[in-house]
């Protein structure tokens, strides 16, 4: 996989201490990692802030595929993270199966 498979969308900055910064990244999913014919998936990263107003490791939510309306499985998400498409300090899914 090459870096051109990733499409980075605009970053929304939110300076509120409670919410922190939010990034949206849309990843084009390679054939071997597709689930239910998904071609793209949007991943939302929320960088919360601690009591010292420092940004902490992001939490993620995997949205639905932009073209087919389907989501990635947890295994596909972790595979994309392992390959360097998603930051390694991102929190892992709390449940198995499809994330939406």
FIGU-441048 format. One record per residue: residue number from 1; residue in three letters; x, y, z of N, C-alpha, C, CB in turn. Coordinates in nm, 2 decimals. Glycine has a CB too. Layout:
N
site resi = NUM, resn = ALA, n.u = X, n.v = Y, n.w = Z, ca.u = X, ca.v = Y, ca.w = Z, c.u = X, c.v = Y, c.w = Z, cb.u = X, cb.v = Y, cb.w = Z
...
END
This chain:
100
site resi = 1, resn = UNK, n.u = 0.08, n.v = -0.12, n.w = 0.00, ca.u = 0.00, ca.v = 0.00, ca.w = 0.00, c.u = 0.09, c.v = 0.12, c.w = 0.00, cb.u = -0.10, cb.v = 0.00, cb.w = 0.12
site resi = 2, resn = UNK, n.u = 0.05, n.v = 0.22, n.w = -0.07, ca.u = 0.12, ca.v = 0.35, ca.w = -0.07, c.u = 0.05, c.v = 0.46, c.w = -0.01, cb.u = 0.16, cb.v = 0.38, cb.w = -0.22
site resi = 3, resn = UNK, n.u = 0.12, n.v = 0.57, n.w = 0.02, ca.u = 0.06, ca.v = 0.68, ca.w = 0.09, c.u = -0.05, c.v = 0.75, c.w = 0.01, cb.u = 0.16, cb.v = 0.78, cb.w = 0.12
site resi = 4, resn = UNK, n.u = -0.06, n.v = 0.73, n.w = -0.12, ca.u = -0.16, ca.v = 0.79, ca.w = -0.20, c.u = -0.30, c.v = 0.72, c.w = -0.17, cb.u = -0.13, cb.v = 0.78, cb.w = -0.34
site resi = 5, resn = UNK, n.u = -0.30, n.v = 0.61, n.w = -0.09, ca.u = -0.43, ca.v = 0.55, ca.w = -0.06, c.u = -0.50, c.v = 0.63, c.w = 0.05, cb.u = -0.41, cb.v = 0.41, cb.w = -0.01
site resi = 6, resn = UNK, n.u = -0.43, n.v = 0.72, n.w = 0.11, ca.u = -0.50, ca.v = 0.80, ca.w = 0.22, c.u = -0.53, c.v = 0.94, c.w = 0.17, cb.u = -0.40, cb.v = 0.82, cb.w = 0.34
site resi = 7, resn = UNK, n.u = -0.65, n.v = 0.98, n.w = 0.20, ca.u = -0.70, ca.v = 1.11, ca.w = 0.17, c.u = -0.72, c.v = 1.19, c.w = 0.30, cb.u = -0.83, cb.v = 1.11, cb.w = 0.08
site resi = 8, resn = UNK, n.u = -0.65, n.v = 1.29, n.w = 0.32, ca.u = -0.66, ca.v = 1.37, ca.w = 0.44, c.u = -0.76, c.v = 1.48, c.w = 0.42, cb.u = -0.52, cb.v = 1.42, cb.w = 0.49
site resi = 9, resn = UNK, n.u = -0.86, n.v = 1.49, n.w = 0.50, ca.u = -0.95, ca.v = 1.60, ca.w = 0.49, c.u = -0.92, c.v = 1.71, c.w = 0.59, cb.u = -1.10, cb.v = 1.54, cb.w = 0.52
site resi = 10, resn = UNK, n.u = -0.99, n.v = 1.82, n.w = 0.58, ca.u = -0.96, ca.v = 1.93, ca.w = 0.67, c.u = -0.97, c.v = 1.90, c.w = 0.82, cb.u = -1.06, cb.v = 2.05, cb.w = 0.64
site resi = 11, resn = UNK, n.u = -0.88, n.v = 1.95, n.w = 0.89, ca.u = -0.87, ca.v = 1.93, ca.w = 1.04, c.u = -0.95, c.v = 2.04, c.w = 1.10, cb.u = -0.72, cb.v = 1.93, cb.w = 1.09
site resi = 12, resn = UNK, n.u = -1.04, n.v = 2.00, n.w = 1.19, ca.u = -1.13, ca.v = 2.09, ca.w = 1.26, c.u = -1.06, c.v = 2.11, c.w = 1.40, cb.u = -1.27, cb.v = 2.04, cb.w = 1.28
site resi = 13, resn = UNK, n.u = -1.03, n.v = 2.23, n.w = 1.43, ca.u = -0.96, ca.v = 2.26, ca.w = 1.56, c.u = -1.07, c.v = 2.31, c.w = 1.66, cb.u = -0.85, cb.v = 2.37, cb.w = 1.54
site resi = 14, resn = UNK, n.u = -1.07, n.v = 2.26, n.w = 1.78, ca.u = -1.16, ca.v = 2.30, ca.w = 1.88, c.u = -1.08, c.v = 2.33, c.w = 2.01, cb.u = -1.27, cb.v = 2.20, cb.w = 1.90
site resi = 15, resn = UNK, n.u = -1.07, n.v = 2.45, n.w = 2.05, ca.u = -0.98, ca.v = 2.48, ca.w = 2.16, c.u = -1.05, c.v = 2.46, c.w = 2.30, cb.u = -0.94, cb.v = 2.63, cb.w = 2.15
site resi = 16, resn = UNK, n.u = -1.17, n.v = 2.42, n.w = 2.30, ca.u = -1.24, ca.v = 2.39, ca.w = 2.43, c.u = -1.16, c.v = 2.28, c.w = 2.50, cb.u = -1.38, cb.v = 2.36, cb.w = 2.40
site resi = 17, resn = UNK, n.u = -1.13, n.v = 2.31, n.w = 2.63, ca.u = -1.05, ca.v = 2.21, ca.w = 2.71, c.u = -1.12, c.v = 2.07, c.w = 2.72, cb.u = -1.03, cb.v = 2.27, cb.w = 2.85
site resi = 18, resn = UNK, n.u = -1.25, n.v = 2.07, n.w = 2.73, ca.u = -1.32, ca.v = 1.94, ca.w = 2.74, c.u = -1.31, c.v = 1.86, c.w = 2.62, cb.u = -1.46, cb.v = 1.97, cb.w = 2.78
site resi = 19, resn = UNK, n.u = -1.33, n.v = 1.92, n.w = 2.50, ca.u = -1.34, ca.v = 1.84, ca.w = 2.38, c.u = -1.21, c.v = 1.82, c.w = 2.31, cb.u = -1.44, cb.v = 1.91, cb.w = 2.29
site resi = 20, resn = UNK, n.u = -1.12, n.v = 1.91, n.w = 2.32, ca.u = -0.99, ca.v = 1.90, ca.w = 2.25, c.u = -1.00, c.v = 1.91, c.w = 2.10, cb.u = -0.93, cb.v = 1.77, cb.w = 2.29
site resi = 21, resn = UNK, n.u = -0.91, n.v = 1.85, n.w = 2.03, ca.u = -0.90, ca.v = 1.86, ca.w = 1.89, c.u = -0.96, c.v = 1.74, c.w = 1.82, cb.u = -0.75, cb.v = 1.88, cb.w = 1.84
site resi = 22, resn = UNK, n.u = -1.02, n.v = 1.76, n.w = 1.71, ca.u = -1.09, ca.v = 1.65, ca.w = 1.64, c.u = -1.03, c.v = 1.65, c.w = 1.49, cb.u = -1.24, cb.v = 1.67, cb.w = 1.63
site resi = 23, resn = UNK, n.u = -0.99, n.v = 1.53, n.w = 1.45, ca.u = -0.94, ca.v = 1.51, ca.w = 1.32, c.u = -1.03, c.v = 1.41, c.w = 1.25, cb.u = -0.79, cb.v = 1.46, cb.w = 1.32
site resi = 24, resn = UNK, n.u = -1.05, n.v = 1.43, n.w = 1.12, ca.u = -1.12, ca.v = 1.34, ca.w = 1.04, c.u = -1.03, c.v = 1.29, c.w = 0.93, cb.u = -1.26, cb.v = 1.40, cb.w = 0.98
site resi = 25, resn = UNK, n.u = -1.01, n.v = 1.16, n.w = 0.91, ca.u = -0.92, ca.v = 1.11, ca.w = 0.81, c.u = -1.01, c.v = 1.00, c.w = 0.73, cb.u = -0.80, cb.v = 1.04, cb.w = 0.87
site resi = 26, resn = UNK, n.u = -1.01, n.v = 1.02, n.w = 0.60, ca.u = -1.07, ca.v = 0.92, ca.w = 0.52, c.u = -0.97, c.v = 0.83, c.w = 0.45, cb.u = -1.16, cb.v = 0.99, cb.w = 0.41
site resi = 27, resn = UNK, n.u = -0.98, n.v = 0.70, n.w = 0.47, ca.u = -0.89, ca.v = 0.60, ca.w = 0.42, c.u = -0.95, c.v = 0.52, c.w = 0.31, cb.u = -0.83, cb.v = 0.51, cb.w = 0.54
site resi = 28, resn = UNK, n.u = -0.89, n.v = 0.51, n.w = 0.20, ca.u = -0.93, ca.v = 0.42, ca.w = 0.09, c.u = -0.89, c.v = 0.28, c.w = 0.13, cb.u = -0.88, cb.v = 0.47, cb.w = -0.05
site resi = 29, resn = UNK, n.u = -0.98, n.v = 0.19, n.w = 0.14, ca.u = -0.95, ca.v = 0.06, ca.w = 0.19, c.u = -0.90, c.v = -0.04, c.w = 0.08, cb.u = -1.08, cb.v = 0.00, cb.w = 0.26
site resi = 30, resn = UNK, n.u = -0.78, n.v = -0.10, n.w = 0.10, ca.u = -0.73, ca.v = -0.19, ca.w = 0.00, c.u = -0.82, c.v = -0.32, c.w = -0.01, cb.u = -0.59, cb.v = -0.23, cb.w = 0.03
site resi = 31, resn = UNK, n.u = -0.81, n.v = -0.39, n.w = -0.12, ca.u = -0.89, ca.v = -0.51, ca.w = -0.14, c.u = -0.90, c.v = -0.61, c.w = -0.03, cb.u = -0.85, cb.v = -0.58, cb.w = -0.27
site resi = 32, resn = UNK, n.u = -0.78, n.v = -0.64, n.w = 0.02, ca.u = -0.77, ca.v = -0.74, ca.w = 0.12, c.u = -0.83, c.v = -0.71, c.w = 0.26, cb.u = -0.63, cb.v = -0.78, cb.w = 0.14
site resi = 33, resn = UNK, n.u = -0.85, n.v = -0.58, n.w = 0.28, ca.u = -0.91, ca.v = -0.54, ca.w = 0.41, c.u = -1.05, c.v = -0.49, c.w = 0.40, cb.u = -0.82, cb.v = -0.43, cb.w = 0.47
site resi = 34, resn = UNK, n.u = -1.11, n.v = -0.50, n.w = 0.28, ca.u = -1.25, ca.v = -0.45, ca.w = 0.27, c.u = -1.35, c.v = -0.55, c.w = 0.34, cb.u = -1.29, cb.v = -0.45, cb.w = 0.12
site resi = 35, resn = UNK, n.u = -1.45, n.v = -0.48, n.w = 0.39, ca.u = -1.55, ca.v = -0.56, ca.w = 0.46, c.u = -1.69, c.v = -0.51, c.w = 0.41, cb.u = -1.55, cb.v = -0.53, cb.w = 0.62
site resi = 36, resn = UNK, n.u = -1.77, n.v = -0.60, n.w = 0.36, ca.u = -1.89, ca.v = -0.57, ca.w = 0.29, c.u = -1.88, c.v = -0.46, c.w = 0.18, cb.u = -1.99, cb.v = -0.51, cb.w = 0.40
site resi = 37, resn = UNK, n.u = -1.78, n.v = -0.48, n.w = 0.10, ca.u = -1.75, ca.v = -0.40, ca.w = -0.02, c.u = -1.73, c.v = -0.25, c.w = 0.01, cb.u = -1.87, cb.v = -0.41, cb.w = -0.11
site resi = 38, resn = UNK, n.u = -1.67, n.v = -0.22, n.w = 0.13, ca.u = -1.64, ca.v = -0.09, ca.w = 0.16, c.u = -1.52, c.v = -0.04, c.w = 0.08, cb.u = -1.60, cb.v = -0.07, cb.w = 0.31
site resi = 39, resn = UNK, n.u = -1.53, n.v = 0.08, n.w = 0.03, ca.u = -1.42, ca.v = 0.13, ca.w = -0.05, c.u = -1.34, c.v = 0.24, c.w = 0.03, cb.u = -1.47, cb.v = 0.19, cb.w = -0.18
site resi = 40, resn = UNK, n.u = -1.42, n.v = 0.31, n.w = 0.11, ca.u = -1.35, ca.v = 0.41, ca.w = 0.19, c.u = -1.41, c.v = 0.41, c.w = 0.33, cb.u = -1.37, cb.v = 0.56, cb.w = 0.13
site resi = 41, resn = UNK, n.u = -1.34, n.v = 0.46, n.w = 0.43, ca.u = -1.40, ca.v = 0.46, ca.w = 0.57, c.u = -1.34, c.v = 0.59, c.w = 0.63, cb.u = -1.36, cb.v = 0.34, cb.w = 0.65
site resi = 42, resn = UNK, n.u = -1.43, n.v = 0.66, n.w = 0.70, ca.u = -1.39, ca.v = 0.78, ca.w = 0.77, c.u = -1.36, c.v = 0.75, c.w = 0.92, cb.u = -1.50, cb.v = 0.89, cb.w = 0.76
site resi = 43, resn = UNK, n.u = -1.25, n.v = 0.80, n.w = 0.96, ca.u = -1.20, ca.v = 0.77, ca.w = 1.10, c.u = -1.20, c.v = 0.91, c.w = 1.17, cb.u = -1.07, cb.v = 0.70, cb.w = 1.11
site resi = 44, resn = UNK, n.u = -1.27, n.v = 0.91, n.w = 1.28, ca.u = -1.27, ca.v = 1.04, ca.w = 1.36, c.u = -1.18, c.v = 1.02, c.w = 1.48, cb.u = -1.42, cb.v = 1.07, cb.w = 1.41
site resi = 45, resn = UNK, n.u = -1.08, n.v = 1.11, n.w = 1.50, ca.u = -0.99, ca.v = 1.10, ca.w = 1.62, c.u = -1.02, c.v = 1.22, c.w = 1.71, cb.u = -0.84, cb.v = 1.11, cb.w = 1.57
site resi = 46, resn = UNK, n.u = -1.05, n.v = 1.19, n.w = 1.83, ca.u = -1.07, ca.v = 1.30, ca.w = 1.93, c.u = -0.95, c.v = 1.30, c.w = 2.03, cb.u = -1.21, cb.v = 1.28, cb.w = 2.01
site resi = 47, resn = UNK, n.u = -0.88, n.v = 1.41, n.w = 2.03, ca.u = -0.77, ca.v = 1.43, ca.w = 2.12, c.u = -0.81, c.v = 1.51, c.w = 2.24, cb.u = -0.65, cb.v = 1.50, cb.w = 2.05
site resi = 48, resn = UNK, n.u = -0.85, n.v = 1.44, n.w = 2.35, ca.u = -0.90, ca.v = 1.50, ca.w = 2.47, c.u = -0.78, c.v = 1.57, c.w = 2.54, cb.u = -0.96, cb.v = 1.40, cb.w = 2.56
site resi = 49, resn = UNK, n.u = -0.82, n.v = 1.66, n.w = 2.63, ca.u = -0.71, ca.v = 1.73, ca.w = 2.71, c.u = -0.72, c.v = 1.69, c.w = 2.86, cb.u = -0.73, cb.v = 1.88, cb.w = 2.69
site resi = 50, resn = UNK, n.u = -0.61, n.v = 1.68, n.w = 2.92, ca.u = -0.61, ca.v = 1.64, ca.w = 3.06, c.u = -0.62, c.v = 1.76, c.w = 3.15, cb.u = -0.48, cb.v = 1.56, cb.w = 3.10
site resi = 51, resn = UNK, n.u = -0.61, n.v = 1.75, n.w = 3.28, ca.u = -0.62, ca.v = 1.86, ca.w = 3.37, c.u = -0.52, c.v = 1.97, c.w = 3.35, cb.u = -0.61, cb.v = 1.81, cb.w = 3.52
site resi = 52, resn = UNK, n.u = -0.40, n.v = 1.94, n.w = 3.30, ca.u = -0.30, ca.v = 2.03, ca.w = 3.27, c.u = -0.31, c.v = 2.10, c.w = 3.13, cb.u = -0.16, cb.v = 1.97, cb.w = 3.28
site resi = 53, resn = UNK, n.u = -0.43, n.v = 2.07, n.w = 3.07, ca.u = -0.46, ca.v = 2.12, ca.w = 2.93, c.u = -0.36, c.v = 2.07, c.w = 2.83, cb.u = -0.45, cb.v = 2.27, cb.w = 2.93
site resi = 54, resn = UNK, n.u = -0.31, n.v = 1.95, n.w = 2.85, ca.u = -0.22, ca.v = 1.88, ca.w = 2.75, c.u = -0.30, c.v = 1.78, c.w = 2.67, cb.u = -0.10, cb.v = 1.81, cb.w = 2.82
site resi = 55, resn = UNK, n.u = -0.27, n.v = 1.78, n.w = 2.54, ca.u = -0.33, ca.v = 1.68, ca.w = 2.45, c.u = -0.29, c.v = 1.54, c.w = 2.49, cb.u = -0.31, cb.v = 1.72, cb.w = 2.30
site resi = 56, resn = UNK, n.u = -0.39, n.v = 1.45, n.w = 2.50, ca.u = -0.35, ca.v = 1.31, ca.w = 2.53, c.u = -0.38, c.v = 1.22, c.w = 2.41, cb.u = -0.44, cb.v = 1.26, cb.w = 2.65
site resi = 57, resn = UNK, n.u = -0.35, n.v = 1.10, n.w = 2.42, ca.u = -0.36, ca.v = 1.00, ca.w = 2.31, c.u = -0.51, c.v = 1.00, c.w = 2.26, cb.u = -0.32, cb.v = 0.86, cb.w = 2.35
site resi = 58, resn = UNK, n.u = -0.52, n.v = 0.99, n.w = 2.13, ca.u = -0.66, ca.v = 1.00, ca.w = 2.07, c.u = -0.75, c.v = 0.88, c.w = 2.09, cb.u = -0.65, cb.v = 1.03, cb.w = 1.93
site resi = 59, resn = UNK, n.u = -0.87, n.v = 0.91, n.w = 2.10, ca.u = -0.97, ca.v = 0.80, ca.w = 2.09, c.u = -1.03, c.v = 0.80, c.w = 1.95, cb.u = -1.09, cb.v = 0.82, cb.w = 2.20
site resi = 60, resn = UNK, n.u = -1.07, n.v = 0.69, n.w = 1.90, ca.u = -1.11, ca.v = 0.69, ca.w = 1.76, c.u = -1.26, c.v = 0.64, c.w = 1.75, cb.u = -1.02, cb.v = 0.60, cb.w = 1.68
site resi = 61, resn = UNK, n.u = -1.32, n.v = 0.68, n.w = 1.65, ca.u = -1.45, ca.v = 0.62, ca.w = 1.61, c.u = -1.44, c.v = 0.60, c.w = 1.46, cb.u = -1.57, cb.v = 0.72, cb.w = 1.65
site resi = 62, resn = UNK, n.u = -1.48, n.v = 0.48, n.w = 1.42, ca.u = -1.47, ca.v = 0.45, ca.w = 1.28, c.u = -1.61, c.v = 0.47, c.w = 1.22, cb.u = -1.42, cb.v = 0.30, cb.w = 1.25
site resi = 63, resn = UNK, n.u = -1.62, n.v = 0.56, n.w = 1.13, ca.u = -1.75, ca.v = 0.59, ca.w = 1.07, c.u = -1.78, c.v = 0.50, c.w = 0.96, cb.u = -1.75, cb.v = 0.74, cb.w = 1.01
site resi = 64, resn = UNK, n.u = -1.89, n.v = 0.52, n.w = 0.89, ca.u = -1.93, ca.v = 0.44, ca.w = 0.78, c.u = -1.86, c.v = 0.48, c.w = 0.65, cb.u = -2.08, cb.v = 0.44, cb.w = 0.76
site resi = 65, resn = UNK, n.u = -1.84, n.v = 0.38, n.w = 0.56, ca.u = -1.78, ca.v = 0.40, ca.w = 0.43, c.u = -1.85, c.v = 0.51, c.w = 0.35, cb.u = -1.77, cb.v = 0.27, cb.w = 0.35
site resi = 66, resn = UNK, n.u = -1.78, n.v = 0.60, n.w = 0.29, ca.u = -1.84, ca.v = 0.71, ca.w = 0.22, c.u = -1.91, c.v = 0.66, c.w = 0.09, cb.u = -1.73, cb.v = 0.81, cb.w = 0.18
site resi = 67, resn = UNK, n.u = -1.87, n.v = 0.56, n.w = 0.03, ca.u = -1.93, ca.v = 0.52, ca.w = -0.10, c.u = -2.03, c.v = 0.40, c.w = -0.09, cb.u = -1.82, cb.v = 0.48, cb.w = -0.19
site resi = 68, resn = UNK, n.u = -2.01, n.v = 0.31, n.w = 0.01, ca.u = -2.09, ca.v = 0.20, ca.w = 0.02, c.u = -2.18, c.v = 0.19, c.w = 0.15, cb.u = -2.01, cb.v = 0.07, cb.w = 0.01
site resi = 69, resn = UNK, n.u = -2.15, n.v = 0.28, n.w = 0.24, ca.u = -2.23, ca.v = 0.29, ca.w = 0.36, c.u = -2.20, c.v = 0.17, c.w = 0.46, cb.u = -2.37, cb.v = 0.29, cb.w = 0.33
site resi = 70, resn = UNK, n.u = -2.08, n.v = 0.12, n.w = 0.45, ca.u = -2.04, ca.v = 0.01, ca.w = 0.54, c.u = -1.92, c.v = 0.05, c.w = 0.62, cb.u = -2.01, cb.v = -0.12, cb.w = 0.45
site resi = 71, resn = UNK, n.u = -1.90, n.v = -0.03, n.w = 0.73, ca.u = -1.79, ca.v = 0.00, ca.w = 0.82, c.u = -1.68, c.v = -0.10, c.w = 0.81, cb.u = -1.84, cb.v = 0.01, cb.w = 0.96
site resi = 72, resn = UNK, n.u = -1.56, n.v = -0.07, n.w = 0.87, ca.u = -1.45, ca.v = -0.17, ca.w = 0.88, c.u = -1.47, c.v = -0.25, c.w = 1.00, cb.u = -1.32, cb.v = -0.09, cb.w = 0.89
site resi = 73, resn = UNK, n.u = -1.42, n.v = -0.37, n.w = 1.00, ca.u = -1.41, ca.v = -0.46, ca.w = 1.11, c.u = -1.30, c.v = -0.41, c.w = 1.20, cb.u = -1.39, cb.v = -0.61, cb.w = 1.08
site resi = 74, resn = UNK, n.u = -1.30, n.v = -0.45, n.w = 1.33, ca.u = -1.19, ca.v = -0.41, ca.w = 1.42, c.u = -1.06, c.v = -0.46, c.w = 1.37, cb.u = -1.22, cb.v = -0.47, cb.w = 1.56
site resi = 75, resn = UNK, n.u = -1.06, n.v = -0.59, n.w = 1.31, ca.u = -0.94, ca.v = -0.64, ca.w = 1.26, c.u = -0.88, c.v = -0.56, c.w = 1.15, cb.u = -0.96, cb.v = -0.79, cb.w = 1.21
site resi = 76, resn = UNK, n.u = -0.97, n.v = -0.51, n.w = 1.06, ca.u = -0.92, ca.v = -0.43, ca.w = 0.95, c.u = -0.86, c.v = -0.30, c.w = 1.00, cb.u = -1.04, cb.v = -0.40, cb.w = 0.85
site resi = 77, resn = UNK, n.u = -0.93, n.v = -0.24, n.w = 1.10, ca.u = -0.88, ca.v = -0.11, ca.w = 1.16, c.u = -0.74, c.v = -0.14, c.w = 1.22, cb.u = -0.98, cb.v = -0.06, cb.w = 1.27
site resi = 78, resn = UNK, n.u = -0.72, n.v = -0.24, n.w = 1.29, ca.u = -0.59, ca.v = -0.27, ca.w = 1.35, c.u = -0.49, c.v = -0.30, c.w = 1.25, cb.u = -0.61, cb.v = -0.39, cb.w = 1.45
site resi = 79, resn = UNK, n.u = -0.53, n.v = -0.36, n.w = 1.14, ca.u = -0.43, ca.v = -0.39, ca.w = 1.03, c.u = -0.38, c.v = -0.26, c.w = 0.97, cb.u = -0.49, cb.v = -0.48, cb.w = 0.92
site resi = 80, resn = UNK, n.u = -0.48, n.v = -0.16, n.w = 0.95, ca.u = -0.44, ca.v = -0.03, ca.w = 0.89, c.u = -0.35, c.v = 0.04, c.w = 0.99, cb.u = -0.56, cb.v = 0.05, cb.w = 0.86
site resi = 81, resn = UNK, n.u = -0.37, n.v = 0.03, n.w = 1.12, ca.u = -0.29, ca.v = 0.09, ca.w = 1.22, c.u = -0.15, c.v = 0.03, c.w = 1.22, cb.u = -0.35, cb.v = 0.08, cb.w = 1.36
site resi = 82, resn = UNK, n.u = -0.14, n.v = -0.10, n.w = 1.21, ca.u = -0.01, ca.v = -0.17, ca.w = 1.21, c.u = 0.07, c.v = -0.13, c.w = 1.09, cb.u = -0.03, cb.v = -0.32, cb.w = 1.20
site resi = 83, resn = UNK, n.u = 0.01, n.v = -0.10, n.w = 0.97, ca.u = 0.08, ca.v = -0.06, ca.w = 0.85, c.u = 0.11, c.v = 0.09, c.w = 0.85, cb.u = -0.01, cb.v = -0.09, cb.w = 0.73
site resi = 84, resn = UNK, n.u = 0.08, n.v = 0.16, n.w = 0.96, ca.u = 0.12, ca.v = 0.30, ca.w = 0.97, c.u = 0.02, c.v = 0.40, c.w = 0.92, cb.u = 0.24, cb.v = 0.32, cb.w = 0.90
site resi = 85, resn = UNK, n.u = -0.10, n.v = 0.36, n.w = 0.89, ca.u = -0.20, ca.v = 0.45, ca.w = 0.84, c.u = -0.28, c.v = 0.52, c.w = 0.95, cb.u = -0.30, cb.v = 0.38, cb.w = 0.75
site resi = 86, resn = UNK, n.u = -0.27, n.v = 0.47, n.w = 1.07, ca.u = -0.34, ca.v = 0.52, ca.w = 1.18, c.u = -0.24, c.v = 0.53, c.w = 1.30, cb.u = -0.46, cb.v = 0.43, cb.w = 1.22
site resi = 87, resn = UNK, n.u = -0.23, n.v = 0.64, n.w = 1.37, ca.u = -0.13, ca.v = 0.65, ca.w = 1.48, c.u = -0.13, c.v = 0.54, c.w = 1.58, cb.u = -0.15, cb.v = 0.78, cb.w = 1.55
site resi = 88, resn = UNK, n.u = -0.01, n.v = 0.49, n.w = 1.62, ca.u = 0.00, ca.v = 0.37, ca.w = 1.70, c.u = -0.05, c.v = 0.39, c.w = 1.84, cb.u = 0.15, cb.v = 0.33, cb.w = 1.71
site resi = 89, resn = UNK, n.u = -0.06, n.v = 0.52, n.w = 1.89, ca.u = -0.11, ca.v = 0.55, ca.w = 2.03, c.u = -0.26, c.v = 0.56, c.w = 2.03, cb.u = -0.04, cb.v = 0.67, cb.w = 2.08
site resi = 90, resn = UNK, n.u = -0.33, n.v = 0.53, n.w = 1.92, ca.u = -0.47, ca.v = 0.54, ca.w = 1.92, c.u = -0.53, c.v = 0.43, c.w = 2.00, cb.u = -0.53, cb.v = 0.54, cb.w = 1.78
site resi = 91, resn = UNK, n.u = -0.63, n.v = 0.46, n.w = 2.08, ca.u = -0.69, ca.v = 0.35, ca.w = 2.16, c.u = -0.76, c.v = 0.24, c.w = 2.08, cb.u = -0.79, cb.v = 0.41, cb.w = 2.26
site resi = 92, resn = UNK, n.u = -0.75, n.v = 0.12, n.w = 2.13, ca.u = -0.80, ca.v = 0.01, ca.w = 2.06, c.u = -0.95, c.v = -0.01, c.w = 2.08, cb.u = -0.73, cb.v = -0.12, cb.w = 2.10
site resi = 93, resn = UNK, n.u = -1.02, n.v = -0.08, n.w = 1.99, ca.u = -1.16, ca.v = -0.10, ca.w = 2.01, c.u = -1.19, c.v = -0.18, c.w = 2.14, cb.u = -1.22, cb.v = -0.18, cb.w = 1.89
site resi = 94, resn = UNK, n.u = -1.30, n.v = -0.15, n.w = 2.21, ca.u = -1.33, ca.v = -0.21, ca.w = 2.33, c.u = -1.41, c.v = -0.34, c.w = 2.31, cb.u = -1.41, cb.v = -0.12, cb.w = 2.42
site resi = 95, resn = UNK, n.u = -1.47, n.v = -0.36, n.w = 2.19, ca.u = -1.55, ca.v = -0.48, ca.w = 2.16, c.u = -1.50, c.v = -0.53, c.w = 2.02, cb.u = -1.70, cb.v = -0.45, cb.w = 2.15
site resi = 96, resn = UNK, n.u = -1.53, n.v = -0.66, n.w = 2.01, ca.u = -1.49, ca.v = -0.73, ca.w = 1.88, c.u = -1.60, c.v = -0.71, c.w = 1.78, cb.u = -1.46, cb.v = -0.88, cb.w = 1.90
site resi = 97, resn = UNK, n.u = -1.57, n.v = -0.74, n.w = 1.65, ca.u = -1.66, ca.v = -0.73, ca.w = 1.55, c.u = -1.66, c.v = -0.59, c.w = 1.48, cb.u = -1.80, cb.v = -0.76, cb.w = 1.60
site resi = 98, resn = UNK, n.u = -1.77, n.v = -0.56, n.w = 1.41, ca.u = -1.78, ca.v = -0.44, ca.w = 1.33, c.u = -1.79, c.v = -0.32, c.w = 1.42, cb.u = -1.90, cb.v = -0.45, cb.w = 1.24
site resi = 99, resn = UNK, n.u = -1.71, n.v = -0.22, n.w = 1.38, ca.u = -1.71, ca.v = -0.09, ca.w = 1.45, c.u = -1.79, c.v = 0.01, c.w = 1.37, cb.u = -1.57, cb.v = -0.04, cb.w = 1.48
site resi = 100, resn = UNK, n.u = -1.88, n.v = 0.08, n.w = 1.43, ca.u = -1.95, ca.v = 0.18, ca.w = 1.35, c.u = -1.98, c.v = 0.31, c.w = 1.43, cb.u = -2.08, cb.v = 0.13, cb.w = 1.29
END
